[in-house]
Amino acid sequence: MNFKEKINELMKSNMTEKGFKLWLGVDSMIPDIWGRPSSSTGKYHKKSDGSVPDIAEHTYEMLYAGVKIMRMINIIKNTSRCDALLFSIGLHDRLKYGLKGDLPHTVKHHDQLIGDLLRDNFDTLKKVIEIEDIVMMIESVRFHSGQWSTDVSNKDKFKFSNFMPETQFVHMLDMLSTASCLKFPKD
């Protein structure tokens, strides 16, 4: 089973039925960059063996760990809030190679791109996901890079206490994956 299949399997077992259907629809409309490196230069996201995972492996790693510990921020599986959190993790790097997924290198403002895309599709999302959960989802993807996020005006004054807990949760998972500190069972 490849990582995209594993992502969908994990999503299906933790999301609401409507949320998972929406996930499949959104996933099919966003450029398929699952097989592209999570770091185009090879400088970041290095595993302990020096390899760089693709976007799918990096995302699966975050999702796998996230569903194991989401109870720490009171997220319950098969709820709208869980749908939004898993969307946040699943989408956080999906525009890393630009809006069309065709750029040769990753773009620093991919956090802003995905945040704007979700904001621009708010009306569609609210048919399935609660409004406050969409707000969290947009914030979580927009600021998943923490103080290095595109929309942070002053990184020295950045504080996660000014954000929802899920935003720090997604950032923490991303940083742990980037530092090769997460694990999942190998097939």
Buried (B, 14 or more C-beta within 10 A) or exposed (E): EEBBEBBBEBBBEBBBEEBBEBBEEBBEEBBEBBEBBBBBEEEEBBEEEEEBBBBBBBBBBBBBBBBEEBEEBEBEBEBBBBBBBBBBBBBBBBBBBBBEBEBEEBBEBBBBBBBBBBBEEBEBBEEBBBEEBBBBBBBBBBBBBBBEBBEBEEEEEBEBEEBBBBBBBBBBBBBBBBEBEBEBEEE
